[in-house]
Amino acid sequence: MGSFLLTSIGFLSAFLLWTIAIRRIDVQPIGPLGSLVGFSSLNKFIHQLTGVHWTLYAITDWLGLVPLCVMLGFAIFGLTQWVKRKHLLAVDRSILVLGWFYGVVLAAYAFFEQFVVNYRPVLVNGSLEASYPSSTTLLVLTVMPTCAIQLNARIKSPVIRHRITLIIMTFTAFMVGGRFVSGVHWITDIIGGMLLSGGLVAAYT
């Protein structure tokens, strides 16, 4: 337990320092409509390297519904336990903790929609959109690992557990990599999403 707590504190501290650095270091108006971007030299170089791939953006955008469906599925599972057992505290503790965890993830998501660190490197439907941290990266890297933890604790067959874990890992890697290559985020957005997710998942674990 202590090692996970230290890991969580480390990731969250790194995320906080990374966010402050983005607001202060090499901030230049390189974004659409002259929007300011931290680590502008690095971000511009990586963005020019990847380019923009709208098809990949659309695919990862639609697949971003998968973690939301996973969240809904566990919510229904917990609600079913609550109804059957007739008391909220009779619901599996891990499911109750997962519910709080999802609440924290969604709160972080909502916060950074309002507290804009920087905007996307491209206009979406002609408008600027908040870009930091990558919301898709945040959702995928928090929901899918905790999904694997839940399923591994409930599935008895080692073979099925291994296959499900492999599917989840492959999906997660594709989503994060796809979001990066699509060019709709700065590289600093992806890194920020990974740091925040790492801290939250370690805290949950």
Backbone as JSON Lines, residues from 0, in Angstrom:
{"i":0,"aa":"M","n":[0.84,-1.21,0.0],"ca":[0.0,0.0,0.0],"c":[0.87,1.26,0.0]}
{"i":1,"aa":"G","n":[1.96,1.25,0.83],"ca":[2.82,2.41,0.92],"c":[3.48,2.76,-0.4]}
{"i":2,"aa":"S","n":[3.9,1.73,-1.15],"ca":[4.58,1.98,-2.42],"c":[3.63,2.6,-3.44]}
{"i":3,"aa":"F","n":[2.37,2.15,-3.45],"ca":[1.39,2.73,-4.37],"c":[1.1,4.18,-4.01]}
{"i":4,"aa":"L","n":[1.05,4.46,-2.7],"ca":[0.8,5.83,-2.25],"c":[1.94,6.75,-2.68]}
{"i":5,"aa":"L","n":[3.16,6.29,-2.5],"ca":[4.32,7.08,-2.92],"c":[4.35,7.27,-4.43]}
{"i":6,"aa":"T","n":[3.97,6.22,-5.16],"ca":[3.91,6.31,-6.62],"c":[2.88,7.34,-7.04]}
{"i":7,"aa":"S","n":[1.72,7.31,-6.38],"ca":[0.66,8.27,-6.69],"c":[1.12,9.69,-6.43]}
{"i":8,"aa":"I","n":[1.73,9.92,-5.27],"ca":[2.22,11.26,-4.93],"c":[3.27,11.72,-5.93]}
{"i":9,"aa":"G","n":[4.14,10.79,-6.34],"ca":[5.17,11.12,-7.31],"c":[4.59,11.55,-8.65]}
{"i":10,"aa":"F","n":[3.64,10.77,-9.17],"ca":[3.01,11.1,-10.45],"c":[2.24,12.42,-10.37]}
{"i":11,"aa":"L","n":[1.46,12.59,-9.31],"ca":[0.65,13.8,-9.19],"c":[1.52,15.04,-9.0]}
{"i":12,"aa":"S","n":[2.62,14.89,-8.27],"ca":[3.56,16.0,-8.11],"c":[4.2,16.36,-9.45]}
{"i":13,"aa":"A","n":[4.58,15.31,-10.2],"ca":[5.16,15.54,-11.52],"c":[4.16,16.22,-12.45]}
{"i":14,"aa":"F","n":[2.89,15.83,-12.35],"ca":[1.84,16.45,-13.16],"c":[1.7,17.93,-12.82]}
{"i":15,"aa":"L","n":[1.7,18.23,-11.53],"ca":[1.57,19.63,-11.1],"c":[2.75,20.46,-11.61]}
{"i":16,"aa":"L","n":[3.96,19.95,-11.45],"ca":[5.15,20.68,-11.91],"c":[5.16,20.82,-13.42]}
{"i":17,"aa":"W","n":[4.72,19.76,-14.12],"ca":[4.64,19.79,-15.58],"c":[3.65,20.86,-16.05]}
{"i":18,"aa":"T","n":[2.53,20.95,-15.36],"ca":[1.5,21.93,-15.71],"c":[2.02,23.35,-15.5]}
{"i":19,"aa":"I","n":[2.68,23.57,-14.38],"ca":[3.24,24.9,-14.1],"c":[4.29,25.25,-15.16]}
{"i":20,"aa":"A","n":[5.12,24.27,-15.51],"ca":[6.17,24.51,-16.51],"c":[5.57,24.88,-17.86]}
{"i":21,"aa":"I","n":[4.49,24.21,-18.25],"ca":[3.84,24.52,-19.53],"c":[3.31,25.94,-19.56]}
{"i":22,"aa":"R","n":[2.89,26.43,-18.41],"ca":[2.36,27.79,-18.33],"c":[3.46,28.85,-18.35]}
{"i":23,"aa":"R","n":[4.72,28.42,-18.11],"ca":[5.76,29.41,-17.91],"c":[6.95,29.32,-18.88]}
{"i":24,"aa":"I","n":[7.21,28.13,-19.43],"ca":[8.43,27.92,-20.21],"c":[8.16,27.98,-21.71]}
{"i":25,"aa":"D","n":[8.91,28.8,-22.41],"ca":[8.86,28.9,-23.88],"c":[7.42,29.04,-24.38]}
{"i":26,"aa":"V","n":[6.7,29.97,-23.79],"ca":[5.3,30.21,-24.19],"c":[5.27,31.15,-25.39]}
{"i":27,"aa":"Q","n":[4.73,30.65,-26.5],"ca":[4.68,31.43,-27.73],"c":[3.32,31.25,-28.41]}
{"i":28,"aa":"P","n":[2.89,32.23,-29.22],"ca":[1.58,32.14,-29.9],"c":[1.65,31.29,-31.18]}
{"i":29,"aa":"I","n":[1.92,30.0,-31.01],"ca":[2.06,29.13,-32.19],"c":[0.77,28.36,-32.5]}
{"i":30,"aa":"G","n":[-0.23,28.47,-31.64],"ca":[-1.48,27.75,-31.86],"c":[-2.4,28.48,-32.83]}
{"i":31,"aa":"P","n":[-3.5,27.85,-33.21],"ca":[-4.49,28.49,-34.08],"c":[-4.99,29.8,-33.47]}
{"i":32,"aa":"L","n":[-5.22,30.78,-34.32],"ca":[-5.7,32.1,-33.91],"c":[-4.74,32.76,-32.92]}
{"i":33,"aa":"G","n":[-3.46,32.38,-33.0],"ca":[-2.45,32.99,-32.14],"c":[-2.52,32.55,-30.68]}
{"i":34,"aa":"S","n":[-3.11,31.4,-30.41],"ca":[-3.22,30.92,-29.02],"c":[-1.84,30.55,-28.49]}
{"i":35,"aa":"L","n":[-1.64,30.85,-27.21],"ca":[-0.35,30.64,-26.57],"c":[-0.14,29.17,-26.19]}
{"i":36,"aa":"V","n":[1.08,28.7,-26.38],"ca":[1.42,27.3,-26.09],"c":[2.77,27.24,-25.39]}
{"i":37,"aa":"G","n":[2.84,26.53,-24.26],"ca":[4.09,26.34,-23.56],"c":[4.95,25.28,-24.24]}
{"i":38,"aa":"F","n":[6.24,25.3,-23.95],"ca":[7.18,24.39,-24.63],"c":[6.95,24.45,-26.14]}
{"i":39,"aa":"S","n":[6.82,25.67,-26.65],"ca":[6.39,25.87,-28.04],"c":[7.35,25.24,-29.05]}
{"i":40,"aa":"S","n":[8.64,25.32,-28.81],"ca":[9.61,24.75,-29.77],"c":[9.44,23.25,-29.89]}
{"i":41,"aa":"L","n":[9.34,22.58,-28.73],"ca":[9.15,21.13,-28.72],"c":[7.82,20.76,-29.35]}
{"i":42,"aa":"N","n":[6.77,21.43,-28.93],"ca":[5.43,21.11,-29.43],"c":[5.32,21.34,-30.94]}
{"i":43,"aa":"K","n":[5.88,22.44,-31.41],"ca":[5.82,22.74,-32.84],"c":[6.58,21.71,-33.65]}
{"i":44,"aa":"F","n":[7.77,21.31,-33.16],"ca":[8.59,20.33,-33.86],"c":[7.85,18.99,-33.97]}
{"i":45,"aa":"I","n":[7.3,18.51,-32.87],"ca":[6.59,17.22,-32.87],"c":[5.34,17.29,-33.74]}
{"i":46,"aa":"H","n":[4.63,18.41,-33.66],"ca":[3.4,18.54,-34.45],"c":[3.7,18.55,-35.94]}
{"i":47,"aa":"Q","n":[4.76,19.21,-36.34],"ca":[5.15,19.21,-37.76],"c":[5.59,17.81,-38.19]}
{"i":48,"aa":"L","n":[6.14,17.06,-37.25],"ca":[6.6,15.7,-37.54],"c":[5.43,14.76,-37.79]}
{"i":49,"aa":"T","n":[4.4,14.86,-36.97],"ca":[3.25,13.94,-37.09],"c":[2.25,14.41,-38.15]}
{"i":50,"aa":"G","n":[2.08,15.72,-38.27],"ca":[1.02,16.21,-39.15],"c":[-0.33,16.0,-38.5]}
{"i":51,"aa":"V","n":[-1.39,16.18,-39.27],"ca":[-2.75,16.01,-38.76],"c":[-3.46,14.94,-39.59]}
{"i":52,"aa":"H","n":[-4.06,13.97,-38.91],"ca":[-4.75,12.86,-39.57],"c":[-6.18,12.79,-39.04]}
{"i":53,"aa":"W","n":[-7.1,13.39,-39.77],"ca":[-8.47,13.53,-39.28],"c":[-9.2,12.2,-39.18]}
{"i":54,"aa":"T","n":[-8.85,11.25,-40.05],"ca":[-9.51,9.93,-39.98],"c":[-9.15,9.24,-38.67]}
{"i":55,"aa":"L","n":[-7.88,9.27,-38.31],"ca":[-7.43,8.68,-37.06],"c":[-8.05,9.41,-35.87]}
{"i":56,"aa":"Y","n":[-8.18,10.72,-36.0],"ca":[-8.83,11.51,-34.95],"c":[-10.27,11.03,-34.76]}
{"i":57,"aa":"A","n":[-10.99,10.85,-35.87],"ca":[-12.39,10.42,-35.8],"c":[-12.5,9.02,-35.18]}
{"i":58,"aa":"I","n":[-11.59,8.12,-35.57],"ca":[-11.63,6.75,-35.03],"c":[-11.4,6.78,-33.52]}
{"i":59,"aa":"T","n":[-10.37,7.48,-33.06],"ca":[-10.09,7.52,-31.63],"c":[-11.17,8.29,-30.87]}
{"i":60,"aa":"D","n":[-11.8,9.24,-31.54],"ca":[-12.88,9.98,-30.91],"c":[-14.07,9.06,-30.64]}
{"i":61,"aa":"W","n":[-14.46,8.28,-31.63],"ca":[-15.57,7.34,-31.45],"c":[-15.22,6.24,-30.46]}
{"i":62,"aa":"L","n":[-13.99,5.73,-30.54],"ca":[-13.58,4.69,-29.6],"c":[-13.44,5.23,-28.18]}
{"i":63,"aa":"G","n":[-13.4,6.55,-28.06],"ca":[-13.39,7.17,-26.73],"c":[-14.68,6.89,-25.97]}
{"i":64,"aa":"L","n":[-15.7,6.4,-26.66],"ca":[-16.95,6.01,-25.99],"c":[-16.78,4.71,-25.21]}
{"i":65,"aa":"V","n":[-15.76,3.91,-25.57],"ca":[-15.56,2.62,-24.9],"c":[-15.34,2.78,-23.41]}
{"i":66,"aa":"P","n":[-14.38,3.64,-22.96],"ca":[-14.23,3.8,-21.51],"c":[-15.48,4.35,-20.83]}
{"i":67,"aa":"L","n":[-16.23,5.19,-21.53],"ca":[-17.48,5.69,-20.96],"c":[-18.48,4.55,-20.77]}
{"i":68,"aa":"C","n":[-18.52,3.63,-21.73],"ca":[-19.4,2.46,-21.62],"c":[-18.95,1.55,-20.48]}
{"i":69,"aa":"V","n":[-17.65,1.42,-20.31],"ca":[-17.11,0.63,-19.19],"c":[-17.54,1.23,-17.86]}
{"i":70,"aa":"M","n":[-17.44,2.55,-17.75],"ca":[-17.88,3.23,-16.54],"c":[-19.36,2.99,-16.28]}
{"i":71,"aa":"L","n":[-20.16,3.09,-17.34],"ca":[-21.59,2.86,-17.21],"c":[-21.87,1.42,-16.79]}
{"i":72,"aa":"G","n":[-21.11,0.47,-17.36],"ca":[-21.31,-0.94,-17.04],"c":[-21.05,-1.22,-15.57]}
{"i":73,"aa":"F","n":[-19.97,-0.67,-15.01],"ca":[-19.68,-0.89,-13.59],"c":[-20.67,-0.15,-12.7]}
{"i":74,"aa":"A","n":[-21.18,1.0,-13.17],"ca":[-22.2,1.72,-12.42],"c":[-23.47,0.88,-12.32]}
{"i":75,"aa":"I","n":[-23.86,0.26,-13.43],"ca":[-25.05,-0.61,-13.42],"c":[-24.81,-1.83,-12.54]}
{"i":76,"aa":"F","n":[-23.6,-2.38,-12.6],"ca":[-23.25,-3.54,-11.76],"c":[-23.37,-3.18,-10.28]}
{"i":77,"aa":"G","n":[-22.84,-2.02,-9.9],"ca":[-22.93,-1.57,-8.51],"c":[-24.37,-1.29,-8.09]}
{"i":78,"aa":"L","n":[-25.15,-0.68,-8.99],"ca":[-26.55,-0.39,-8.7],"c":[-27.34,-1.68,-8.5]}
{"i":79,"aa":"T","n":[-27.03,-2.68,-9.33],"ca":[-27.71,-3.98,-9.2],"c":[-27.41,-4.61,-7.84]}
{"i":80,"aa":"Q","n":[-26.15,-4.54,-7.42],"ca":[-25.79,-5.06,-6.09],"c":[-26.52,-4.3,-4.99]}
{"i":81,"aa":"W","n":[-26.62,-3.01,-5.15],"ca":[-27.29,-2.17,-4.14],"c":[-28.76,-2.58,-4.01]}
{"i":82,"aa":"V","n":[-29.43,-2.77,-5.15],"ca":[-30.84,-3.14,-5.14],"c":[-31.03,-4.53,-4.53]}
{"i":83,"aa":"K","n":[-30.2,-5.48,-4.92],"ca":[-30.34,-6.85,-4.43],"c":[-30.02,-6.98,-2.94]}
{"i":84,"aa":"R","n":[-28.99,-6.24,-2.5],"ca":[-28.55,-6.35,-1.11],"c":[-29.2,-5.34,-0.19]}
{"i":85,"aa":"K","n":[-29.96,-4.41,-0.79],"ca":[-30.82,-3.46,-0.06],"c":[-30.06,-2.48,0.83]}
{"i":86,"aa":"H","n":[-28.76,-2.34,0.61],"ca":[-27.99,-1.37,1.4],"c":[-26.75,-0.97,0.61]}
{"i":87,"aa":"L","n":[-26.48,0.33,0.57],"ca":[-25.35,0.81,-0.21],"c":[-24.03,0.22,0.28]}
{"i":88,"aa":"L","n":[-23.88,0.13,1.6],"ca":[-22.62,-0.38,2.16],"c":[-22.45,-1.88,1.97]}
{"i":89,"aa":"A","n":[-23.51,-2.55,1.47],"ca":[-23.4,-3.97,1.17],"c":[-22.81,-4.21,-0.22]}
{"i":90,"aa":"V","n":[-22.7,-3.16,-0.99],"ca":[-22.07,-3.26,-2.31],"c":[-20.58,-3.54,-2.11]}
{"i":91,"aa":"D","n":[-20.0,-4.35,-3.0],"ca":[-18.57,-4.66,-2.9],"c":[-17.76,-3.38,-2.7]}
{"i":92,"aa":"R","n":[-16.85,-3.42,-1.73],"ca":[-16.08,-2.22,-1.43],"c":[-15.29,-1.73,-2.63]}
{"i":93,"aa":"S","n":[-14.76,-2.68,-3.41],"ca":[-13.97,-2.28,-4.58],"c":[-14.82,-1.52,-5.59]}
{"i":94,"aa":"I","n":[-16.11,-1.86,-5.67],"ca":[-17.02,-1.15,-6.59],"c":[-17.34,0.24,-6.06]}
{"i":95,"aa":"L","n":[-17.51,0.35,-4.75],"ca":[-17.75,1.67,-4.16],"c":[-16.54,2.59,-4.37]}
{"i":96,"aa":"V","n":[-15.35,2.04,-4.16],"ca":[-14.12,2.82,-4.38],"c":[-14.0,3.21,-5.85]}
{"i":97,"aa":"L","n":[-14.37,2.27,-6.73],"ca":[-14.32,2.55,-8.16],"c":[-15.27,3.69,-8.52]}
{"i":98,"aa":"G","n":[-16.43,3.73,-7.88],"ca":[-17.37,4.82,-8.11],"c":[-16.79,6.17,-7.72]}
{"i":99,"aa":"W","n":[-16.13,6.23,-6.56],"ca":[-15.47,7.47,-6.14],"c":[-14.35,7.83,-7.12]}
{"i":100,"aa":"F","n":[-13.63,6.81,-7.56],"ca":[-12.53,7.03,-8.5],"c":[-13.04,7.65,-9.79]}
{"i":101,"aa":"Y","n":[-14.12,7.1,-10.32],"ca":[-14.72,7.65,-11.53],"c":[-15.14,9.11,-11.31]}
{"i":102,"aa":"G","n":[-15.66,9.39,-10.12],"ca":[-16.06,10.76,-9.81],"c":[-14.88,11.72,-9.87]}
{"i":103,"aa":"V","n":[-13.75,11.29,-9.34],"ca":[-12.53,12.12,-9.36],"c":[-12.05,12.33,-10.79]}
{"i":104,"aa":"V","n":[-12.08,11.26,-11.59],"ca":[-11.65,11.35,-12.99],"c":[-12.52,12.34,-13.76]}
{"i":105,"aa":"L","n":[-13.84,12.24,-13.59],"ca":[-14.75,13.14,-14.29],"c":[-14.61,14.57,-13.79]}
{"i":106,"aa":"A","n":[-14.32,14.74,-12.5],"ca":[-14.1,16.09,-11.95],"c":[-12.85,16.71,-12.56]}
{"i":107,"aa":"A","n":[-11.79,15.9,-12.7],"ca":[-10.56,16.39,-13.33],"c":[-10.82,16.77,-14.78]}
{"i":108,"aa":"Y","n":[-11.57,15.93,-15.45],"ca":[-11.96,16.19,-16.85],"c":[-12.69,17.53,-16.96]}
{"i":109,"aa":"A","n":[-13.68,17.74,-16.1],"ca":[-14.49,18.96,-16.14],"c":[-13.65,20.18,-15.77]}
{"i":110,"aa":"F","n":[-12.76,20.03,-14.79],"ca":[-11.93,21.15,-14.34],"c":[-11.08,21.7,-15.48]}
{"i":111,"aa":"F","n":[-10.44,20.81,-16.22],"ca":[-9.53,21.27,-17.28],"c":[-10.27,21.7,-18.55]}
{"i":112,"aa":"E","n":[-11.58,21.46,-18.59],"ca":[-12.36,22.05,-19.66],"c":[-12.58,23.54,-19.39]}
{"i":113,"aa":"Q","n":[-12.56,23.91,-18.1],"ca":[-12.77,25.3,-17.72],"c":[-11.46,26.04,-17.49]}
{"i":114,"aa":"F","n":[-10.5,25.36,-16.85],"ca":[-9.18,25.96,-16.61],"c":[-8.28,25.57,-17.78]}
{"i":115,"aa":"V","n":[-8.26,26.42,-18.8],"ca":[-7.57,26.08,-20.04],"c":[-6.08,26.38,-19.93]}
{"i":116,"aa":"V","n":[-5.27,25.33,-20.04],"ca":[-3.8,25.49,-20.02],"c":[-3.32,25.86,-21.41]}
{"i":117,"aa":"N","n":[-3.81,25.16,-22.42],"ca":[-3.59,25.56,-23.81],"c":[-4.67,24.96,-24.69]}
{"i":118,"aa":"Y","n":[-4.71,25.38,-25.93],"ca":[-5.71,24.9,-26.88],"c":[-5.1,23.92,-27.87]}
{"i":119,"aa":"R","n":[-5.95,23.19,-28.56],"ca":[-5.49,22.22,-29.55],"c":[-4.65,22.9,-30.64]}
{"i":120,"aa":"P","n":[-3.8,22.12,-31.29],"ca":[-3.01,22.68,-32.4],"c":[-3.83,22.84,-33.68]}
{"i":121,"aa":"V","n":[-5.1,22.43,-33.65],"ca":[-5.97,22.57,-34.82],"c":[-7.33,23.08,-34.35]}
{"i":122,"aa":"L","n":[-8.03,23.74,-35.25],"ca":[-9.4,24.15,-34.96],"c":[-10.33,22.96,-35.19]}
{"i":123,"aa":"V","n":[-11.29,22.77,-34.32],"ca":[-12.28,21.71,-34.47],"c":[-13.62,22.38,-34.73]}
{"i":124,"aa":"N","n":[-14.18,22.12,-35.91],"ca":[-15.41,22.79,-36.33],"c":[-15.26,24.32,-36.27]}
{"i":125,"aa":"G","n":[-14.07,24.78,-36.59],"ca":[-13.81,26.22,-36.65],"c":[-13.59,26.89,-35.31]}
{"i":126,"aa":"S","n":[-13.5,26.1,-34.24],"ca":[-13.38,26.68,-32.9],"c":[-12.15,26.15,-32.16]}
{"i":127,"aa":"L","n":[-11.67,26.98,-31.21],"ca":[-10.61,26.53,-30.32],"c":[-11.2,25.6,-29.26]}
{"i":128,"aa":"E","n":[-10.48,24.55,-28.94],"ca":[-10.91,23.62,-27.89],"c":[-9.77,23.41,-26.9]}
{"i":129,"aa":"A","n":[-10.13,23.3,-25.62],"ca":[-9.14,23.02,-24.6],"c":[-8.42,21.71,-24.93]}
{"i":130,"aa":"S","n":[-7.12,21.68,-24.66],"ca":[-6.33,20.55,-25.14],"c":[-5.53,19.85,-24.05]}
{"i":131,"aa":"Y","n":[-5.41,20.48,-22.87],"ca":[-4.53,19.94,-21.83],"c":[-5.31,19.62,-20.57]}
{"i":132,"aa":"P","n":[-5.05,18.46,-19.97],"ca":[-4.36,17.3,-20.55],"c":[-5.29,16.63,-21.56]}
{"i":133,"aa":"S","n":[-4.75,15.76,-22.39],"ca":[-5.57,15.06,-23.37],"c":[-6.67,14.29,-22.64]}
{"i":134,"aa":"S","n":[-7.92,14.68,-22.87],"ca":[-9.04,14.05,-22.15],"c":[-9.19,12.58,-22.53]}
{"i":135,"aa":"T","n":[-8.96,12.27,-23.8],"ca":[-9.06,10.87,-24.24],"c":[-7.98,10.04,-23.55]}
{"i":136,"aa":"T","n":[-6.76,10.56,-23.5],"ca":[-5.67,9.87,-22.8],"c":[-6.03,9.66,-21.34]}
{"i":137,"aa":"L","n":[-6.58,10.7,-20.7],"ca":[-6.96,10.61,-19.29],"c":[-8.01,9.53,-19.07]}
{"i":138,"aa":"L","n":[-9.06,9.52,-19.88],"ca":[-10.13,8.53,-19.71],"c":[-9.62,7.11,-19.95]}
{"i":139,"aa":"V","n":[-8.9,6.93,-21.04],"ca":[-8.42,5.59,-21.39],"c":[-7.45,5.05,-20.35]}
{"i":140,"aa":"L","n":[-6.5,5.9,-19.91],"ca":[-5.46,5.44,-19.0],"c":[-5.92,5.35,-17.55]}
{"i":141,"aa":"T","n":[-7.14,5.8,-17.25],"ca":[-7.68,5.61,-15.91],"c":[-8.73,4.5,-15.9]}
{"i":142,"aa":"V","n":[-9.62,4.52,-16.87],"ca":[-10.74,3.57,-16.87],"c":[-10.3,2.16,-17.26]}
{"i":143,"aa":"M","n":[-9.48,2.03,-18.31],"ca":[-9.14,0.69,-18.79],"c":[-8.25,-0.09,-17.8]}
{"i":144,"aa":"P","n":[-7.22,0.51,-17.2],"ca":[-6.44,-0.25,-16.21],"c":[-7.27,-0.68,-15.0]}
{"i":145,"aa":"T","n":[-8.15,0.22,-14.52],"ca":[-8.98,-0.16,-13.37],"c":[-10.01,-1.21,-13.77]}
{"i":146,"aa":"C","n":[-10.43,-1.18,-15.02],"ca":[-11.31,-2.23,-15.53],"c":[-10.58,-3.58,-15.48]}
{"i":147,"aa":"A","n":[-9.33,-3.59,-15.91],"ca":[-8.53,-4.82,-15.89],"c":[-8.37,-5.34,-14.46]}
{"i":148,"aa":"I","n":[-8.13,-4.42,-13.53],"ca":[-7.99,-4.81,-12.12],"c":[-9.27,-5.47,-11.62]}
{"i":149,"aa":"Q","n":[-10.41,-4.86,-11.93],"ca":[-11.7,-5.41,-11.5],"c":[-11.96,-6.79,-12.12]}
{"i":150,"aa":"L","n":[-11.75,-6.9,-13.41],"ca":[-12.03,-8.16,-14.1],"c":[-11.08,-9.27,-13.65]}
{"i":151,"aa":"N","n":[-9.81,-8.94,-13.46],"ca":[-8.84,-9.94,-13.02],"c":[-9.18,-10.48,-11.63]}
{"i":152,"aa":"A","n":[-9.82,-9.64,-10.81],"ca":[-10.21,-10.08,-9.46],"c":[-11.47,-10.94,-9.48]}
{"i":153,"aa":"R","n":[-12.22,-10.89,-10.58],"ca":[-13.51,-11.58,-10.63],"c":[-13.52,-12.78,-11.58]}
{"i":154,"aa":"I","n":[-12.54,-12.89,-12.44],"ca":[-12.5,-14.01,-13.4],"c":[-11.52,-15.07,-12.89]}
{"i":155,"aa":"K","n":[-11.99,-16.3,-12.8],"ca":[-11.17,-17.38,-12.23],"c":[-10.17,-17.95,-13.22]}
{"i":156,"aa":"S","n":[-10.54,-18.03,-14.47],"ca":[-9.68,-18.67,-15.47],"c":[-8.46,-17.81,-15.79]}
{"i":157,"aa":"P","n":[-7.24,-18.32,-15.56],"ca":[-6.03,-17.56,-15.89],"c":[-5.92,-17.25,-17.38]}
{"i":158,"aa":"V","n":[-6.39,-18.16,-18.21],"ca":[-6.32,-17.96,-19.66],"c":[-7.19,-16.78,-20.08]}
{"i":159,"aa":"I","n":[-8.42,-16.76,-19.57],"ca":[-9.33,-15.67,-19.91],"c":[-8.82,-14.35,-19.35]}
{"i":160,"aa":"R","n":[-8.28,-14.37,-18.11],"ca":[-7.72,-13.15,-17.52],"c":[-6.59,-12.61,-18.38]}
{"i":161,"aa":"H","n":[-5.72,-13.5,-18.84],"ca":[-4.59,-13.09,-19.67],"c":[-5.07,-12.48,-20.98]}
{"i":162,"aa":"R","n":[-6.05,-13.09,-21.61],"ca":[-6.54,-12.6,-22.9],"c":[-7.23,-11.25,-22.75]}
{"i":163,"aa":"I","n":[-8.02,-11.11,-21.7],"ca":[-8.71,-9.84,-21.47],"c":[-7.7,-8.73,-21.19]}
{"i":164,"aa":"T","n":[-6.69,-9.03,-20.37],"ca":[-5.65,-8.05,-20.08],"c":[-4.92,-7.63,-21.35]}
{"i":165,"aa":"L","n":[-4.63,-8.6,-22.21],"ca":[-3.94,-8.31,-23.47],"c":[-4.8,-7.42,-24.36]}
{"i":166,"aa":"I","n":[-6.1,-7.7,-24.44],"ca":[-7.01,-6.89,-25.25],"c":[-7.06,-5.46,-24.71]}
{"i":167,"aa":"I","n":[-7.17,-5.33,-23.4],"ca":[-7.24,-4.0,-22.78],"c":[-5.95,-3.23,-23.01]}
{"i":168,"aa":"M","n":[-4.8,-3.89,-22.85],"ca":[-3.52,-3.23,-23.07],"c":[-3.35,-2.79,-24.52]}
{"i":169,"aa":"T","n":[-3.77,-3.63,-25.45],"ca":[-3.66,-3.3,-26.88],"c":[-4.55,-2.11,-27.22]}
{"i":170,"aa":"F","n":[-5.78,-2.14,-26.72],"ca":[-6.72,-1.04,-26.96],"c":[-6.18,0.27,-26.38]}
{"i":171,"aa":"T","n":[-5.65,0.19,-25.16],"ca":[-5.13,1.38,-24.5],"c":[-3.95,1.97,-25.27]}
{"i":172,"aa":"A","n":[-3.03,1.11,-25.67],"ca":[-1.87,1.57,-26.43],"c":[-2.29,2.2,-27.76]}
{"i":173,"aa":"F","n":[-3.26,1.57,-28.44],"ca":[-3.74,2.12,-29.72],"c":[-4.35,3.49,-29.52]}
{"i":174,"aa":"M","n":[-5.15,3.65,-28.48],"ca":[-5.84,4.92,-28.25],"c":[-4.86,6.04,-27.94]}
{"i":175,"aa":"V","n":[-3.91,5.79,-27.05],"ca":[-2.94,6.83,-26.69],"c":[-2.04,7.14,-27.89]}
{"i":176,"aa":"G","n":[-1.53,6.09,-28.54],"ca":[-0.69,6.29,-29.71],"c":[-1.44,6.95,-30.85]}
{"i":177,"aa":"G","n":[-2.68,6.53,-31.06],"ca":[-3.5,7.1,-32.12],"c":[-3.81,8.56,-31.88]}
{"i":178,"aa":"R","n":[-4.06,8.9,-30.63],"ca":[-4.36,10.3,-30.31],"c":[-3.13,11.18,-30.56]}
{"i":179,"aa":"F","n":[-1.97,10.63,-30.24],"ca":[-0.72,11.37,-30.46],"c":[-0.46,11.56,-31.95]}
{"i":180,"aa":"V","n":[-0.54,10.47,-32.72],"ca":[-0.23,10.52,-34.15],"c":[-1.25,11.33,-34.92]}
{"i":181,"aa":"S","n":[-2.49,11.38,-34.44],"ca":[-3.53,12.11,-35.17],"c":[-3.23,13.6,-35.27]}
{"i":182,"aa":"G","n":[-2.41,14.11,-34.34],"ca":[-2.01,15.51,-34.41],"c":[-3.0,16.5,-33.86]}
{"i":183,"aa":"V","n":[-4.0,16.02,-33.11],"ca":[-5.0,16.94,-32.55],"c":[-4.62,17.39,-31.15]}
{"i":184,"aa":"H","n":[-3.48,16.92,-30.65],"ca":[-2.98,17.33,-29.34],"c":[-1.5,17.67,-29.47]}
{"i":185,"aa":"W","n":[-1.06,18.57,-28.63],"ca":[0.37,18.8,-28.47],"c":[0.95,17.63,-27.68]}
{"i":186,"aa":"I","n":[2.23,17.35,-27.88],"ca":[2.86,16.25,-27.15],"c":[2.79,16.49,-25.64]}
{"i":187,"aa":"T","n":[2.84,17.75,-25.22],"ca":[2.76,18.06,-23.79],"c":[1.39,17.7,-23.22]}
{"i":188,"aa":"D","n":[0.35,17.72,-24.05],"ca":[-0.99,17.31,-23.6],"c":[-1.02,15.82,-23.3]}
{"i":189,"aa":"I","n":[-0.4,15.04,-24.17],"ca":[-0.37,13.59,-24.0],"c":[0.41,13.23,-22.74]}
{"i":190,"aa":"I","n":[1.57,13.88,-22.57],"ca":[2.4,13.6,-21.39],"c":[1.64,13.99,-20.11]}
{"i":191,"aa":"G","n":[0.97,15.13,-20.13],"ca":[0.18,15.56,-18.98],"c":[-0.9,14.55,-18.64]}
{"i":192,"aa":"G","n":[-1.59,14.04,-19.66],"ca":[-2.63,13.04,-19.44],"c":[-2.07,11.76,-18.83]}
{"i":193,"aa":"M","n":[-0.89,11.37,-19.27],"ca":[-0.25,10.16,-18.76],"c":[0.16,10.33,-17.3]}
{"i":194,"aa":"L","n":[0.72,11.49,-16.96],"ca":[1.15,11.74,-15.58],"c":[-0.04,11.77,-14.62]}
{"i":195,"aa":"L","n":[-1.09,12.48,-15.01],"ca":[-2.28,12.57,-14.15],"c":[-2.93,11.19,-13.99]}
{"i":196,"aa":"S","n":[-3.03,10.46,-15.08],"ca":[-3.63,9.11,-15.03],"c":[-2.82,8.18,-14.14]}
{"i":197,"aa":"G","n":[-1.49,8.24,-14.28],"ca":[-0.64,7.4,-13.46],"c":[-0.85,7.66,-11.98]}
{"i":198,"aa":"G","n":[-0.96,8.93,-11.61],"ca":[-1.18,9.28,-10.21],"c":[-2.52,8.8,-9.7]}
{"i":199,"aa":"L","n":[-3.57,8.96,-10.51],"ca":[-4.91,8.55,-10.08],"c":[-5.03,7.03,-9.98]}
{"i":200,"aa":"V","n":[-4.5,6.32,-10.95],"ca":[-4.59,4.85,-10.93],"c":[-3.8,4.27,-9.76]}
{"i":201,"aa":"A","n":[-2.62,4.83,-9.49],"ca":[-1.84,4.36,-8.35],"c":[-2.59,4.61,-7.04]}
{"i":202,"aa":"A","n":[-3.27,5.75,-6.94],"ca":[-4.06,6.04,-5.74],"c":[-5.21,5.05,-5.6]}
{"i":203,"aa":"Y","n":[-5.88,4.76,-6.7],"ca":[-6.97,3.78,-6.68],"c":[-6.46,2.4,-6.25]}
{"i":204,"aa":"T","n":[-5.33,1.99,-6.83],"ca":[-4.78,0.67,-6.54],"c":[-4.41,0.54,-5.06]}
